[in-house]
Amino acid sequence: MIFSVVEARAQTRTNYTANNYITVVLESPNGRYEFKSPSLLVRYNRLTDQLECSVLINSLLPTSDTIPPTMAYEVLYGAKFPELTFEIDVPEDIISSERPNAEPMNQRTYITLQGITNQIRVPIVFAPDRNRISFGTNFDLMLANFEASIPTRYMSILTGRLLINISNARWVDQY
């Protein structure tokens, strides 16, 4: 089979780095329901100067045997909205730097949850290196700010607050 140059150019590779961890905590007045996934995908979009992060809701697993295994999937409506996504603005000076920035920077971040995208400022610590960006963040979200709903069976035990932690995630340019 012979491929033309046009067909070869049409097949652009999307370069994601996987094996990044994300923790999502569903807050309750009586405690926390913590879920973790090693499947956070990260890529850097050079056209928008953003880190694009995505995790499948069904990859969020409880960190304790006492937590219902499908709770995060049900609360985040994973059947209808299978991904939780983040688009984080990354300043050009961070990309061109080779020194880590120990101070968190409040970066504009677009978060899509239950099909609704909101823009918030999130504290991000960047550690750039040649062809690589490492970063971490901790922040919280209120489901009400996304006009998101909580399934009836969880309304009495959850506050509607989500705590998100991404620690030492990385994107490596493999080209």
N, C-alpha and C positions, 0 to 999 in steps of 0.2 A: 504494500500500500504506500502510495506517495502522497505526502502532505505538501500543500503549497505554503508559501511564506505567509500569506494572509491567514491561513488556519493556525499556523504556529504562533503568530502574534496575538491572535484572538484568545489563546489559552494563557491568560496571565495567572501567575501563581500568587496566592494570598499567603503570606508568610506569618503564621501564628506560632508563638511559643507556648507550649503547654506545661503541665506539671507545676503549676502555680497554685498556691492554696488560698482559699477564701473561707472565712468563717462568717456565718449569718446567725445571729441570735434573735430569737423571738422573745420579747420581754413579757413577763407576767408579774403581777403584784406579789406573787409568792415565789418567784424564782426566774430562772432563765432556761430556755430551750435552745441548746446550741447545736448547730449543724455545720459540717465542714465538708469541703470538696477539694480534691487535688486536681481538679479539671478546669481551672480558670484559664481560658485562652486569652492571650495578649498579643496585640500587634501594634505597630506604630504606623500610622497613616501619614505619609509625607505630604500629601495634598492638603490635609486639614490641620497638620501639626497636633495630632491627638493620639493618645494611647486608647485603643479600642479593646475593651475587656468584655468577655462574655462567659457565662457559666450556665450550663443546663440545670434547671431546677431539680430534675430527677437525680442529679449527681450529688445533691446536698444530703449527707448522711448524718444521723444523730451521733453525738459524741458520748452518749450514755444509753445504757439498756433501758432506762426508765422513761425515755422520750419515745413517743409513738413514731415509728419509722417513716410514716407518710405525712407527718404533720407539716413540714415545710412545703412539700409538694401540694398539699391541700390548701394551706393558708395562702400560698403565692399563686394558686390556680395554675399549676404546672401543666395541666392537661390543655388548657386554653392558651396559656402564655408560657411556652417551654423554656424561655431564656430570661435571665436577669443580665442587663447590659449596662456598661459604663463607658462614656467617652470623655476622657480627661485631657484638657488643654495642656500642652507641654511647650513652654516658651523656647524659642530658638536658642537662646543663650544656654539653656540646660542641655539641649541636644549637642551643641558644639563644645560644651565643657567636658573635661575629663576628670573633674574633681567632684566628689560627693558633696551635696549640700545637706548639712546636719540639721538645719532648721526647716520645719515644715513650711510649705508655701501653700497659701489658700488658692487653689486652682478651680477655675470654672469646670464643672463636671455635669454632663448630661446623663441622667439615670433613667432607664426605662424599666418600669415595674408594672405588671398587670396591664401592659399595652399603653400606659401613660408615660410620657417623657417629661421630666422636670429638670430644670437647671438649678444647681446649688453650688456653693463654694465648699470645697473639701480640702482639709489639710493633707498635703502629699509630701513625702520625703523622697527626693530623687537621688539616685546614685548612678550617673552616666559614666560610661567607659566607651572605648572605641567599639562601634557596632553593637552596643548593648545598652539597655536602660534597665536599671533595677529601681523599684519603688515600693512604698508601703503607705498605708493610710488606715485610719480608724475614724468612723463617723456613724451618726445615727440618722434614721429616717422615720417619719411618721406615715403610716399607710394612708391616713386621712389627707395628707398633702398630695397624694397621687390619686385621690378619689378612688382609692382601692378599698375593697371590702374584705371582711374576715368571714369565713364560713360560720354559720350559726353555731355549730358544735364547739367552736373555739372562742366565741365572743365573750363568754363569761370568764375565761382563763387568760386571755391576752390583752395587753394594753394598746396594741396597734403600733408599737415602736419596734423597729428593727435596728440592730447594731451590726455594722459591717466592719470586718477587719481583713485587710489584705496585707500580708507581711512578706517582704523580700520577694515580691513577684518580679519577673524579668521578661524582657523581650530581647532576643538576639537576632541581629540581621545576619542571615545565613547566606547572603549572596556574596 
